[in-house]
Amino acid sequence: MIATEPAVFVLEDGTRYTGRAYGARGRTFGEAVFATGMTGYQETLTDPSYAGQIVMMTAPHIGNTGTNDEDLESSRIWVSGFVVRDPSRIVSNFRATRSLDDDLVRDEVVGISGIDTRAVTRHIRSAGAMRAGIFSGPDFELSPDAQLKLVREGAEMAGQNLSSRVSTAERYTVPAVGERIGSVAVLDLGVKKSTLNYLADRGFDVEVLPESISSAEVLALEPSALFYSNGPGDPEASEGHVQVLRDVLRAGVPYFGICFGNQLLGRALGFGTYKLPFGHRGINQPVLDRTTGRVEITSQNHGFAVDAPREGVTDSPEGFGRVEVSHISLNDDVVEGIRCLDINAFSVQYHPEAAAGPHDSMYLFDRFREMVLTGSLDTANAEISKEGN
């Protein structure tokens, strides 16, 4: 049954949207962002890289397929808050074991429904992502000034290192499926279950490591390759992870990174990063892979991007040889991928493992596998291009 208790969504610029309480009751704060996918809400909610964010779904009808244990990307919901227009009145899918509202209440996620999410999206696209709060239950009765003051006292996303909040506390292993080709050390900065499964499916013993591990500890494992996962926060606040990556790259270990791992490779190579006005979030983001010439529809969730030259080949300021931008966003020309020409390292800004789809970029896991097997990123690129043709 749809709740009737009131709730309010407050942005730091003073804009207010009144609706109905959804999920848990109380107050919550975070960066207000919007996700443009029409499906995959369970995967979005359980993606650790959404930690610290109040996520608003632009699709109007959310919750109709319920939730289950198979589609979880981690052990819990990570979003700070959830905003929808029309929550489904019933669950209608044979795979569902419970409702979305059940999961929101269980994980104490404060949400709001019944507001014009298209209007909020247009506002954020104009004004940029900003701090926000949701207030329901007794907190709805706070004065507008008091609510706005609480929102403005919240932390901004810029400058935050959130990986320690979402990373595993202990090392663990996901064994290779089928023929084993080697091991990959995965730095868990907010890794998703599907990422680990896809790496294991390609013959890697997957060694999942806490984000606090040192480069000496990584190298002591003698991995066949290193992988940096997606994750939340500002890459500029993760210099420890950048230094680990530099040390491992200098030891000659091949590298593949996605999302946050792309930003950290950019910084390890000596480029800067910057905050986007409202980020890229959703499962319908078009990207050009310059290596193959193909356009891919990708799943993305990032509020920061790498500041590297889009055209031509550039020398790494940190001495890692030649580097080129391999992927570009077709919406706004943001760097979506980096390829190193003198070491075996590459990364993309999006999520090729997207469990809710699309799967246009799954070949990147094969490219990674071929790079490890052949010892050459150029050979891997040629093999994958040949198979694609």
C-alpha positions in Angstrom: 0.0 0.0 0.0 1.3 3.5 -0.9 2.1 5.5 2.2 0.2 8.7 3.0 2.5 10.3 5.6 4.2 13.5 4.3 7.8 13.9 3.4 10.0 16.6 1.9 13.1 16.6 -0.3 15.2 19.7 0.4 18.1 20.9 -1.8 20.9 23.0 -0.5 19.9 26.0 -2.7 16.6 26.1 -0.8 14.4 24.3 -3.3 11.8 22.0 -1.7 9.6 19.2 -3.0 6.8 17.8 -0.9 5.7 14.2 -1.3 5.0 11.0 0.6 7.2 9.0 2.9 8.8 6.0 1.3 10.9 3.3 2.9 12.2 4.1 6.4 11.1 7.3 8.2 13.4 9.9 9.6 16.1 12.1 8.1 18.9 11.5 5.7 21.6 13.5 3.9 23.8 13.1 0.8 24.6 14.4 -2.7 21.5 14.6 -4.8 22.0 12.8 -8.2 19.7 11.3 -10.8 19.9 7.9 -12.5 18.4 7.5 -16.0 17.8 3.8 -16.3 14.3 2.5 -16.7 15.3 -0.8 -15.0 17.9 -2.1 -12.7 16.9 -0.2 -9.5 18.0 -3.1 -7.3 21.4 -3.2 -8.8 21.7 0.6 -8.5 20.7 0.6 -4.8 23.2 -2.2 -3.9 26.1 -0.7 -5.9 28.6 0.5 -3.3 29.7 3.4 -5.5 26.4 5.1 -4.7 27.4 5.5 -1.0 26.9 9.0 0.2 24.3 9.9 -2.5 20.6 10.4 -2.5 19.6 8.8 -5.8 16.6 9.9 -7.8 15.2 7.6 -10.5 14.1 9.5 -13.6 11.9 6.6 -14.8 8.4 7.3 -13.3 7.4 3.8 -12.1 9.8 2.0 -9.7 9.4 -1.2 -7.8 7.1 -3.2 -10.1 9.5 -6.2 -10.3 10.2 -6.3 -6.6 13.5 -7.6 -5.3 15.4 -10.8 -4.8 18.7 -12.2 -3.5 20.1 -13.1 -7.0 20.3 -9.5 -8.3 22.1 -8.0 -5.3 25.4 -6.4 -6.2 26.5 -6.4 -2.5 25.2 -7.4 0.9 23.1 -4.3 1.4 21.7 -1.0 0.0 24.3 1.7 0.0 22.4 4.8 -1.2 21.9 7.5 1.5 18.3 8.1 0.3 15.9 7.2 -2.5 13.6 9.4 -4.6 10.9 8.1 -6.9 7.8 9.4 -8.5 5.4 6.4 -8.5 6.3 3.4 -6.3 4.6 0.3 -7.6 1.4 -0.7 -5.6 2.1 -4.4 -6.2 5.0 -6.7 -7.0 4.6 -8.5 -10.3 7.5 -10.8 -11.2 8.0 -14.5 -10.8 11.6 -13.9 -9.5 10.5 -11.5 -6.7 10.7 -12.6 -3.1 9.8 -9.3 -1.5 9.0 -5.7 -2.3 11.4 -2.9 -2.8 9.8 -1.1 0.1 10.7 -4.1 2.3 14.4 -3.7 1.5 14.4 0.0 2.0 12.8 -0.4 5.5 15.2 -3.3 6.4 18.3 -1.3 5.5 16.9 1.9 7.1 17.0 3.9 3.8 14.9 7.0 4.1 13.0 7.8 0.8 10.4 10.0 -0.7 7.8 9.3 -3.4 5.1 11.3 -5.2 7.2 14.2 -6.4 7.8 15.4 -10.0 11.2 13.7 -10.6 11.4 15.2 -14.1 11.3 18.7 -12.6 13.9 17.9 -10.1 16.1 16.4 -12.8 15.9 19.5 -14.9 16.8 21.6 -11.9 19.8 19.5 -11.1 20.9 19.5 -14.7 20.9 23.3 -14.6 22.2 24.0 -11.1 24.4 20.9 -10.7 24.5 18.1 -8.2 24.2 19.5 -4.7 23.7 18.5 -1.1 20.2 17.4 -0.1 18.1 15.9 2.6 14.9 13.9 3.0 12.7 14.5 6.0 9.8 12.3 7.1 8.1 11.2 10.3 8.8 13.6 13.2 11.6 15.2 11.1 9.0 16.4 8.6 7.7 18.8 11.4 11.0 20.6 11.6 10.8 24.2 10.3 12.0 24.8 6.7 14.9 26.9 8.0 16.0 24.1 10.3 15.8 21.5 7.6 17.8 23.7 5.2 20.4 24.4 7.9 20.9 20.6 8.4 21.3 20.1 4.7 23.9 22.8 4.4 25.9 21.4 7.3 26.4 18.1 5.5 29.6 17.1 3.8 30.2 17.8 0.1 31.3 14.9 -2.1 34.4 16.8 -3.2 37.3 15.9 -0.9 35.7 12.7 0.5 37.5 9.4 0.6 34.6 6.9 1.0 36.4 3.6 0.0 37.0 2.6 3.6 33.2 2.7 4.2 32.4 0.2 1.5 35.6 -2.0 1.1 35.9 -5.5 2.5 37.6 -5.7 5.9 39.3 -9.1 5.1 40.9 -10.5 2.1 39.0 -13.3 0.4 39.2 -15.4 -2.8 36.8 -16.1 -5.6 38.2 -19.2 -7.4 38.6 -19.4 -11.2 35.9 -21.0 -13.2 37.1 -23.6 -15.7 40.7 -23.4 -16.9 42.8 -21.3 -14.6 45.1 -18.8 -16.3 46.4 -16.9 -13.3 45.4 -14.6 -10.4 44.2 -11.1 -10.3 44.5 -8.9 -7.2 41.3 -6.8 -6.9 41.5 -3.7 -4.8 38.0 -3.4 -3.4 37.1 0.3 -3.5 33.4 -0.7 -3.7 33.5 -3.7 -6.0 30.3 -5.3 -7.3 29.6 -9.1 -7.1 29.1 -9.3 -10.9 32.6 -7.9 -11.5 34.2 -10.6 -9.4 32.1 -13.3 -11.2 33.1 -12.1 -14.7 36.8 -12.1 -13.7 36.5 -15.6 -12.3 34.7 -16.7 -15.4 37.7 -15.8 -17.5 40.0 -18.1 -15.6 41.3 -15.9 -12.8 41.6 -16.7 -9.2 40.2 -13.4 -7.8 42.0 -12.2 -4.7 39.8 -9.5 -3.2 41.8 -7.1 -1.1 40.9 -4.4 1.5 41.4 -0.8 0.3 44.0 -0.2 3.0 46.5 -2.8 1.6 50.0 -1.6 0.8 51.9 -2.0 -2.5 54.3 -4.4 -0.8 51.5 -6.6 0.3 50.0 -6.6 -3.2 53.4 -7.5 -4.8 54.0 -10.2 -2.2 50.9 -12.1 -3.7 52.7 -12.2 -7.1 49.5 -11.6 -9.0 49.2 -12.0 -12.7 47.4 -8.7 -12.9 46.0 -5.9 -10.8 42.4 -4.6 -11.0 40.9 -1.5 -9.4 37.1 -1.5 -9.0 34.4 1.1 -9.0 33.7 3.0 -5.8 32.4 6.2 -4.3 34.2 9.5 -3.4 36.7 12.0 -4.8 39.7 10.5 -6.5 41.8 13.4 -5.4 41.3 12.2 -1.8 42.7 8.7 -2.6 46.4 9.4 -3.0 47.2 6.3 -1.1 45.5 4.1 -3.7 47.3 6.2 -6.4 50.7 5.5 -4.9 50.0 1.7 -4.6 49.0 1.7 -8.3 52.2 3.5 -9.3 54.4 1.1 -7.4 52.6 -2.0 -8.9 52.8 -0.5 -12.4 56.5 0.1 -12.0 56.9 -3.5 -11.0 55.5 -4.5 -14.4 52.2 -5.9 -13.3 49.4 -5.6 -15.9 46.4 -3.4 -14.9 42.7 -3.0 -15.7 40.5 -0.4 -13.9 36.8 0.5 -14.2 35.0 3.7 -13.0 36.9 4.9 -9.9 39.8 2.7 -11.1 39.9 4.8 -14.3 40.2 8.0 -12.4 42.9 6.6 -10.2 44.9 5.3 -13.2 44.6 8.9 -14.6 46.0 10.3 -11.5 48.7 7.6 -11.3 49.9 8.6 -14.8 50.1 12.2 -13.7 46.8 13.7 -15.0 44.3 15.6 -12.9 40.6 14.9 -12.1 37.7 17.2 -11.7 34.1 17.1 -10.6 31.4 17.0 -13.2 28.3 19.3 -12.9 25.8 16.5 -12.5 27.7 13.3 -13.4 26.8 10.3 -15.6 24.4 7.8 -14.0 22.2 5.2 -15.7 22.4 2.4 -18.2 22.0 4.3 -21.4 25.2 6.4 -21.8 26.8 6.4 -25.3 30.5 5.9 -25.6 32.9 5.7 -28.6 35.6 3.1 -28.3 38.3 4.6 -30.5 40.2 1.3 -30.6 37.4 -0.5 -32.5 35.5 2.5 -33.8 32.3 1.1 -32.3 29.7 3.0 -30.3 28.6 1.3 -27.1 25.7 1.9 -24.8 27.1 1.8 -21.3 26.1 1.7 -17.6 27.7 4.5 -15.6 27.8 6.1 -12.2 30.5 8.7 -11.7 30.6 12.4 -10.6 34.3 12.9 -11.3 36.3 12.5 -14.5 39.9 12.4 -15.8 41.4 15.6 -17.2 43.6 14.3 -20.0 44.2 15.5 -23.6 41.4 14.0 -25.8 43.4 14.0 -29.0 46.7 12.4 -29.9 49.3 10.7 -27.8 50.6 12.3 -24.6 53.6 11.4 -22.5 52.7 10.4 -18.9 53.9 13.2 -16.5 54.8 10.4 -14.1 57.1 8.6 -16.5 54.9 5.7 -17.6 55.5 6.4 -21.3 52.9 7.2 -24.0 49.2 7.5 -23.1 46.1 8.0 -25.2 42.4 8.6 -24.5 40.7 5.4 -25.8 37.1 6.1 -25.1 35.0 9.3 -25.3 31.5 10.2 -24.1 29.3 11.1 -27.1 27.1 13.2 -24.9 29.7 15.7 -23.5 33.2 14.6 -24.7 34.2 13.5 -21.2 37.2 11.0 -21.1 35.7 7.5 -20.8 38.8 5.4 -21.1 42.6 5.5 -21.0 45.1 3.2 -22.8 48.8 3.1 -22.1 51.1 2.4 -25.1 54.3 1.5 -23.3 53.0 -0.5 -20.4 50.2 -3.1 -20.1 47.5 -0.9 -18.5 44.1 0.4 -19.5 40.9 1.5 -17.9 37.3 2.7 -18.7 35.1 5.1 -16.8 31.9 3.0 -17.1 30.7 -0.4 -15.8 31.2 -3.2 -18.5 29.9 -5.7 -16.0 26.4 -4.1 -15.7 24.1 -6.8 -14.3 21.0 -5.0 -15.4 22.5 -4.3 -18.8 23.6 -3.2 -21.3 26.3 -5.7 -22.2 27.9 -3.9 -25.1 31.2 -3.6 -23.2 31.7 -7.2 -21.9 34.5 -7.6 -24.4 36.7 -5.6 -22.1 37.1 -8.5 -19.7 38.2 -10.6 -22.7 40.7 -7.9 -23.6 42.0 -8.0 -20.1 42.4 -11.8 -20.2 44.2 -11.7 -23.6 46.5 -9.0 -22.3 47.5 -11.2 -19.3 47.9 -14.3 -21.5 49.9 -12.6 -24.3 51.8 -10.1 -22.2 50.7 -7.3 -24.7 47.8 -4.9 -24.7 48.3 -4.3 -28.4 48.0 -8.0 -29.2 44.9 -8.2 -26.9 43.3 -5.4 -28.8 44.0 -7.0 -32.1 42.6 -10.3 -31.0 39.4 -8.8 -29.7 39.0 -6.7 -32.8 39.4 -9.8 -35.0 36.8 -11.7 -33.1 34.4 -8.7 -33.3 34.7 -8.6 -37.1 
